[in-house]
Amino acid sequence: MAKSALRSRLITIVIVLILVVIFILQNAQTVSVQLFFWEISTSRALMIFTILIAGIVVGWFGRGSWGRRR
C-alpha cells in the first residue's frame, strides 16, 4: 500500500473514533428498558450499540436464508 493510502486510512480511522467518543459522551444518560417482567438499566450509548450489533447479526443470518429463496 502506498504512503498516501495508509495516511488517508489513518485519518479516516481517527475521525471515526472521535465521532464515536463524542456519541458516547453525549449519550451517557441511563435509560430503562422493560420487556414483560424484565427491566434493564444501562447507558443509552451501550443500548444503541447493542441494538446495532443485534441488527447486524439478524441481517447476517437472514441474508443467507432469504438469498436462497430466489
C-alpha positions as CSV (number, residue, x, y, z in Angstrom):
1,M,0.0,0.0,0.0
2,A,1.2,3.5,-0.8
3,K,2.0,6.0,2.0
4,S,-0.9,8.3,0.9
5,A,-3.4,5.4,1.1
6,L,-2.1,4.5,4.6
7,R,-2.3,8.1,5.7
8,S,-5.9,8.6,4.4
9,R,-6.9,5.3,6.1
10,L,-5.4,6.5,9.4
11,I,-7.1,9.9,9.1
12,T,-10.4,8.2,8.5
13,I,-10.0,5.9,11.5
14,V,-9.1,8.8,13.7
15,I,-12.2,10.8,12.6
16,V,-14.5,7.8,13.1
17,L,-13.0,7.2,16.6
18,I,-13.5,10.9,17.5
19,L,-17.1,10.7,16.3
20,V,-17.7,7.5,18.4
21,V,-16.3,9.2,21.5
22,I,-18.5,12.3,21.0
23,F,-21.5,10.0,20.5
24,I,-20.7,8.1,23.8
25,L,-20.2,11.3,25.8
26,Q,-23.5,12.8,24.5
27,N,-25.5,9.6,25.2
28,A,-24.2,8.7,28.7
29,Q,-27.5,9.0,30.4
30,T,-29.1,5.9,31.9
31,V,-32.2,4.5,30.3
32,S,-34.5,1.7,31.4
33,V,-36.0,-0.8,29.0
34,Q,-38.8,-3.0,30.0
35,L,-39.9,-6.2,28.3
36,F,-42.6,-8.1,30.0
37,F,-41.2,-8.7,33.5
38,W,-37.5,-7.9,32.7
39,E,-36.1,-4.4,33.3
40,I,-32.7,-3.4,32.2
41,S,-31.0,-0.1,33.1
42,T,-27.9,0.9,31.1
43,S,-26.4,3.8,29.3
44,R,-28.1,5.0,26.1
45,A,-25.0,4.6,24.0
46,L,-24.5,1.0,25.2
47,M,-28.2,0.2,24.4
48,I,-27.9,1.7,20.9
49,F,-24.7,-0.2,20.3
50,T,-26.3,-3.5,21.5
51,I,-29.3,-3.0,19.2
52,L,-26.9,-2.2,16.3
53,I,-25.0,-5.4,16.8
54,A,-28.2,-7.4,17.2
55,G,-29.5,-6.0,13.9
56,I,-26.2,-6.8,12.1
57,V,-26.4,-10.4,13.4
58,V,-30.0,-10.8,12.4
59,G,-29.2,-9.3,9.0
60,W,-26.2,-11.6,8.5
61,F,-28.1,-14.8,9.3
62,G,-31.2,-13.6,7.4
63,R,-29.2,-12.8,4.3
64,G,-28.3,-16.4,3.9
65,S,-31.8,-17.8,4.2
66,W,-33.5,-15.1,2.2
67,G,-30.9,-15.3,-0.5
68,R,-31.7,-19.0,-1.1
69,R,-35.4,-18.3,-1.8
70,R,-34.8,-16.6,-5.1
